[in-house]
């Protein structure tokens, strides 16, 4: 049985005014290759994605408490006692808005050995 060469396209997305969750789910679909007729879950057939204007993404819902972005919190646990670190969405957006979109996409991808390669094909810019 001959193996086929994977046809990867380059997809450019403008994030201006788009909701962060809906944008992340569309990006995750394209990275997995679910938009292609040849999709199978155990092959990585997704496309390359370049996202522009990540700083202009729209935050909606309960993540907005008042006009602050303190409703969403990211957690990181080192494994040691007292090693729980928390970061609010407001801090992440101020430091690097691309990281917020990357985290959303990463959490929407399946947690398997294909995840790392899929994330490498995603480039996010803050233009």
URPE-V743398 format. One record per backbone hydrogen bond with DSSP energy under -0.5 kcal/mol. CO is the residue of the C=O (numbers start at 1). NH is the residue of the N-H. E is the energy in kcal/mol with one decimal. If there is no record, write none. Layout:
CO;NH;E  CO;NH;E
This chain:
6;8;-0.9  7;9;-0.5  9;11;-0.6  9;48;-2.6  11;50;-2.7  13;15;-0.6  13;52;-2.6  15;18;-1.8  18;58;-3.0  19;23;-2.4  20;24;-2.0  21;25;-2.1  22;26;-1.9  23;27;-2.3  24;28;-2.4  25;29;-1.9  26;30;-1.9  27;31;-2.5  28;32;-1.7  29;33;-1.0  29;34;-2.1  29;35;-0.5  30;47;-1.4  31;46;-0.6  32;45;-0.8  33;36;-1.6  36;39;-1.1  40;43;-1.5  43;45;-1.0  48;11;-2.9  49;123;-2.6  50;13;-2.7  51;125;-2.8  52;15;-2.5  53;56;-1.3  54;57;-1.1  56;17;-2.3  58;20;-1.8  58;60;-0.5  60;63;-0.8  61;64;-1.5  63;65;-0.9  63;71;-1.8  63;72;-0.5  64;66;-0.8  65;68;-1.3  68;65;-1.7  69;72;-0.6  69;89;-0.6  69;90;-1.0  72;89;-2.1  74;87;-2.3  76;78;-0.5  76;85;-3.2  80;83;-2.1  83;78;-1.6  83;85;-0.5  85;76;-2.3  87;74;-3.6  88;92;-1.9  89;93;-2.7  90;94;-1.7  91;95;-2.2  92;96;-2.9  96;99;-1.3  96;100;-0.7  97;101;-1.2  98;102;-2.3  99;103;-2.6  100;104;-1.8  101;105;-2.4  102;106;-2.6  103;107;-2.1  104;108;-0.9  105;108;-0.7  105;109;-1.0  106;109;-0.6  110;112;-1.6  112;115;-1.5  114;118;-1.8  115;119;-2.2  116;120;-1.4  117;121;-0.7  118;121;-0.8  119;122;-1.4  121;49;-2.4  121;123;-0.6  123;51;-3.0  125;54;-2.2
